[in-house]
Amino acid sequence: LPRFLHSRSSSTASCNRLILQSTSASPPRSRLSCSKNSLTLLNQGSTKTLQQGDSLTRPVHGHASDNTLVVHAGEKIGNGMAGTDSIATPVVSGTTHWFKNSDDLIAFKEGRRQSFEYGRYGNPTVKVLEDKISALERAEVTLVTSSGMNAIVGTLLALVPPGGHVVTTTDCYSEARVFIRDRLGKMGIKSTFIDLEDMESLKHVLDYNSVTLFYADSPTNPLLKCVDIRLVAELCHRKRALVCIDSTLASPINQKPLTLGADIVLHSATKYMAGHHDVIAGCVSGSEVLISKVHAWHHDLGGAISPVKRGIHDHPEPQDTMALRVEAQNRTALLMARMLERHPLIERVHYPGLESSPWHHVAMSQMTGYGGVVSFEVKSDLQGTMRFIDALEFPFIATSLGGCESLVQQPAVMSFWGQSDQEKAKSGIKDNLVRFSFGIEKFEDLRDDILQALGKI
């Protein structure tokens, strides 16, 4: 804000952008409105108009921890619902918003008035969530969508034009991989798949092709490989290629790709963000320039999320407890990975928090925690691994991850059933592989359950 107030050429639009960014990163305690050359501060009934050259000091949360940001970012005044004194964010279920008169509408259209028009374009309740995610990801803007796949598709369609070139990894989310290979291919978009273990292949592709965007999951699912985001961003930006990271398996608590050089970060918000296995949602964060392009496609795709979806703004709000949940899952997963690594009936453990992991050095350099998912290979065959799964008492046999309840699955059965051994081998899937998503249950209970189940192989 001080930079805006001292600028001689700041426009209304840039003022709106600064207020939006300040709201998402550090929620104000006072209402702000702006005209081309001034900023109006309304605080507890008093009004003060600040001209260019004036200074403004107010409480900010710019240096707050994630534990505080998940509670306060996007909340309070400045979230589009400043007329309420409710601590809990009100759920605005109306689909259509009205304007006082034609001048009011024109002010909205020209960006001089922040409001909402139609539910498919935006919603006050969802905007609070978007600002909260922006604060956690250190992003200018976030768009919340109806699913993680909607966020992926919208981002790719918006940022990769016909004739463009996408580079991704052989370990990326399977449905995204199919979309890139089959759907984008029909639109005249080239795709190249590289192995994460071979960064030289990325350099080669960048040197001999005009690459538009690099897309990857980090960590990957289910083998939990990690992209060196700093390195990839440096290599891609030299060649003017964008970098998009799907950080679903990390969560914003453990990893912030934008601070590492990525241009776009997206999530299946169904997982750690919602955290209760009762919401389907996605989100994409980045600069206003890039997200505005995704937003335009989002209007056409119709991937708006309902503000009344249970878990997004029910009480207690799941985002408020995300840091607590993820930290508990981090602890349980790391303890369990260390225990399993020493167990005689386990052949191998995949977890970037282990010093034995080939991805540990990358994870340590860019993650503050390693997530609640641990994959491991049981010393048995397909049937023996199924006996282990079936003997477990606490976890549910289910897909997905990141919720309060522990989930377990055998990828060869859950995701690759009916595929040939060759097809499974391409994805690194063995019959004895188990993916365990740890919830927030007590570690000792889950530990004892796993040990008794291993005894029944």
N, C-alpha and C positions, 0 to 999 in steps of 0.2 A: 504493500500500500504506500509506504513512503516514496518508493520509486515512481509510482503512478503520480502522486501528488506533486513531485518535483519535475515531472515530464512536461514538456511544452507541446507535445504532439499526441498525447494519449487520447484515444477515441473512446466513445461510450462502450463499444464492444470490448476493447481491452480492459476497461474498468470492470465490466461484467465478468470477464475471465479472471481477473485478479481476485474479485470477491468470491467467485466460485472456488478458486484454488485455496484461498484463505479459509473458506468454510470447510473444505474437505480436509485440509491438513491441520487446521487449528481453529475450531469453532468459536466464533465471536460471542461475546456476552451482550452486544448491542446490535441494534438493527442498522443496516447500512443501505443507503440508496444513492445513486449517482446520476449526474448529468454530465454533459461533455467536459465541463471545466471545473466541476466541484463534486464534493462527496458530502452527503448529509448523514449525520450521526444522530440517531434517535435513541435516547437512553433514559428510561424511567420517566417518561413524560417530557423531557427537555429535548430541544432540537438545536443542533449546531451545524452550520454549513462550513465545510472546510474547503478553501480554495487551493489551487495549485500553489505549492510552496509551503503550505501548512504542514505540520507533523501530526501524527496520530499514534498514540500509545494505548494499547489495550491488552488484556490478558490473552495469551496465546498458548497453544498446546504443541508448538512446533518441536519441542524437545521431550515430549511425553513418551513414555514407554508404550509398547504394544498393548500391555495389560490395561493401560489407561485409555488408549485410543479406541479399543474395541468397545469401551463403555461410552465414551463421550464424543468421539468424532462423528460429525454429521448430525448430532443431536443439538438440543438447545436452539437458540435463535439463529436464524440464517439458513434454516432448512426448508424454507418455503411454507412453513406452518407457524410463523412467529406469533400468531394471534392466540395461541394456546399456552396455558401454563402447566400442562400435563407433563409429568416426568416421562411417562411412557409415550412413545411416538404414536400419535393418532393414526388409525388406518383410514385412509381416504379411498373409499370404494367407488366413488363416482367416476364414470367414464368420460364425462364432458364437463369442461370448465367454461364459465361465462365471463363476459367483459362488461364493464360499466357503460361504456359508450364507444363510439368509433375511434376517438382519440386514444382511448385506453388500449384498444385492439392494435392500432398502428404503433403505439409505443412498444407493445409486446413484439410485434413483427420486426421492428427495427432494433430490438435488443435493448431498449431503454427501460424495460420493465420485465423483471423475471417472474414468470408465471407458467401456467400449463394450459394446454388447449384440448388435447384428446388423449385418452388413455394409452393408445398405441404409440404415441410419441413421447410420453413421459407421465410420471405420477409423483405427487409430493412424498408419499410414503416410501416409494421405491427410491426416490432421490436421496433420502436420508441414508438408505443402505448403500447407494452408490458412493456418496461422500465418505462414508465410513471405510469402504474398501479402498477408495483413493488414498485416504490418509494412511492406511496400513501398507499399501503398495508404493507409497511416495509417488503417486501418479497425479497428473493434472486432472484427468477425467476418467470415470468408469461408466460402463454401460452394463446393466444387469439384464440378462436375457432369460428366455423360458427354459433353457437347458444348456449344459456345457457344449453339446454338439451344435446347438444353434449359434453359440459364441464362436466356435471353430469355423463353421461354414460361413457365417457372416463376415468374419475377419478375412478369410481366404478370398472370398468373392470381392470384398471391398478393396483389398490391397494388392491383388494379383490380377492384372488385366489379361485379356486374350493375347496370346503371344508371349506371356510372361513365363517365368521359370521358378518353380518351387523346389528347394532342396530340403529333404527331411531325413529321418533316420529309420532304419529297419525296425527299431524298437518303439516307434511312436504309437499312440492309441490306435487300435486296429480299425475302428470305424473311420477315424480321420485318415488313416493310410488308404483305405478303400476309396474314400471320397477324393483324395488327392490323385490317386492313380486312375480311377475310372471316370469320375464325374468331371474333374477339371481337365482331364485328357480330352474329353469330348468337346471342350470349350477352347481347344487350341492352346492349352497351357501345358508346358513341359514339366516333368517331374523327375527328380533324381533321388535315389535312396542310398544313403551311406551308412557305414557301420561306425558306431560311436568310438570303437577302439581305433579307428583309422582316420585321424584328423588330416593326414596327408591327402586323403581322397577329397575332403572338403576344400582344401587349398587348390587342388587340381580342378575341381568343378568350377570354383570361383574364377580361376585364372583363364579358363577356356570357354566360359559361358557368361552370358549376361543374366545373372541370377537376380530375381526380384525379391525373394523372401526365403529365409531359413526358418523352418518350423520344427520344434522338438519338444518332447516331454523331459522334464528333469525334476525329480528322479523318474525313471521309466517304470512301467508296470508290465510284468510283475517282478522283474529282475533287479530293479532299483539301481540302474546305472545312472551316472550323473554327467550332464553336459557341463563342460568348462565354459560357463556363460561369458566370462570376461574374454577368453581367447576367441570364442566364436564371434562375439560382437566385434572384436578388433579386426578379425579376418574379413567379416562380412562388410563392415562399414568402409573398409579400404576400397571395396568394389561397389559401394553404394547399394548394398543389399540390406533389407530390413531383417531384424531378428525377432521372432515370436516364440515365447516359451510358455508351454503349458505347465504350470506349477502346482497342479492339483494335488499331487502326492506329497508336496512339501507344506502347503498352506502359506498364507502371508506371514504367519508367525515365525516360520522357520527359514523362509527364503524370500528375497525381494529382487527379482530379476532386473527390474528397471534400474536399480542402483548399481547393478553389475554391468550395465551397458545394453541390455535388451531394449527394444523399441516398444514391444507389446507383451503383456503378460495376461494369460487367461486361466480360468479355473472352471471346473465343474463345481459350482457352489453347493451342489447336492452333498458333497463329501464333508470335508472338515468345516466349512463355513456354516452350513445348516446344522450338521452334526447330530441329527436325530432320526435319520432315515425316513423323513416324512415330507421332503421338499425336492422337487426337480427344478434346478436353476443353474444358470451359468453367468459368467461375467468376463469382461475384457477391459483392461486398463492400459492407459498410455497417455500420449500427448493429445491435446485438444485437436490438433490437425489430423492425426491418424484416426482417433476415435470418432470424429465427425464423419469420416468416410464410412466407417463401420455402421454408424448410426443411420446413415442414409439407406444402406442396404437393409438394416434392421427394420426400418419402416416398411419396406417392400416385402420382407419375409414374414412380417407379422409375429415376431418372436417375443412379444411383450409378456412380462410376468404379472400375474395378478397380485395386488398388494395384500390380499386377504389370505394368501396361501399360508397354511398353518406352518409355523416354524420360521417364516421370514420375519413376521412381526407379531407373533404370539408372545405371551409373557411367561417366563422370562425370555427375552430375545436371545436367540442362539448365538448371534455375533458377540453379545456381551460376555459370554462365557467361553468363547473360542480359545482365548489364550490359556485359560485354566485347563480346558479339555485337552488341547494339543500338548501342553507341557506334561500333563499326566500320561498321555499316550506316548510321548517321547521317552519318558522314564521307563515305562513298562516295556516298550519295544526293545530298548537298548539292553535292559537287564535280561530279557528273554533271549535276545540274540546271543548274548554272551554265554548264557546257560546252554542253549542249544548247540553252540559251537563246540562245547566240551562233551556233549552227550555221545555215547558210543553208537547210538542208532540213527545219528544224523550224519549224512555225508558232506553236506555243504550248507552254509547259511549265507543268504544274500541280504546284506544290510549295510548301507554306507557308513553307519556309525561304528562299525567294527574296524579295528586297525588292520585286520587281514583282508578287508575288502579292497579290490583294485581301484575303487572309486573314493576311498576314504580321504585322500589328500585333496581331491576336488571338493568333496562335500565339506570338509573342514574349512576350506577357504571361502565358502559362499553360503553356508547354512549355519544357523544357530542351534538347530535341533534336527534330528534325522527322520522324524515322522513315526507314525504308529503302525506301519506295515512292515512285516518281516516275512521273507520267503525262504523256504528251506527244503532241502531234498532228503527225504526219508530213506534209510538204508533198506529198501524193499522195492517191490514192483507195483504195478497199477493196483492190483487187488489188495496188497498189503497196505498201501497208502490209503485206500478207501476204508480199510478196517480202522486205521488210525483216525481218520476223519469222523467215522461213524461212532467211535468210542468217546469222542469229546462230549462233555456235558453242558458247558456254558456257551460256547460260541454257536451262532446260527450258521448253517450251511447256506451261504448266500453270496451274491455278487455285491459290488459296491464296497465302500470303505469310509473311514473317518468318523463314524458315529459313536454314540455312547456305548452301544452294545458291540461286543467282539463278533467278528464274522470270519469264517474260514471257508476256503474253497480249494479244490484241486483243479488247476487250470486245464489239465488234459481232459477233464470231464466237464467242467463248467463252461469253458470258452472254446475248447478245441475238439470237442467230441465229434467223431465222424471224420476228422481230418487225418490224412496219412501221416506216417512217421516222418516223412520228408518235409511235409508242410509244417509239422510241429517243430522239427529241428531248425527250420529257418528262423523261427521266433525264439529258439532256445528253450522250448517247453519240453520237459521230460515227464514221463508218466508218474514219477515219484515226487514231483514238485508240489509243495503246499504254499498257498499264500494266506497269511494270517493277518487280519486287520484288528489290532488290539483296541478295545474300548477303554472305558474308565473304571472297569471293575478292579478289585484289589489284586495286586500282582501275585500275591501268594496263592490266591484261589485259582487264577489262570495257570500259574506254574504247576500246581498240584494236578490240575486237570490234564495238562499236556503230558506230564510224566506218567500218569496212570494210563492214558491213551496209547502212549508209546509202548507200554508194557503189553498191549493187546494186539500188536501187529502180527 
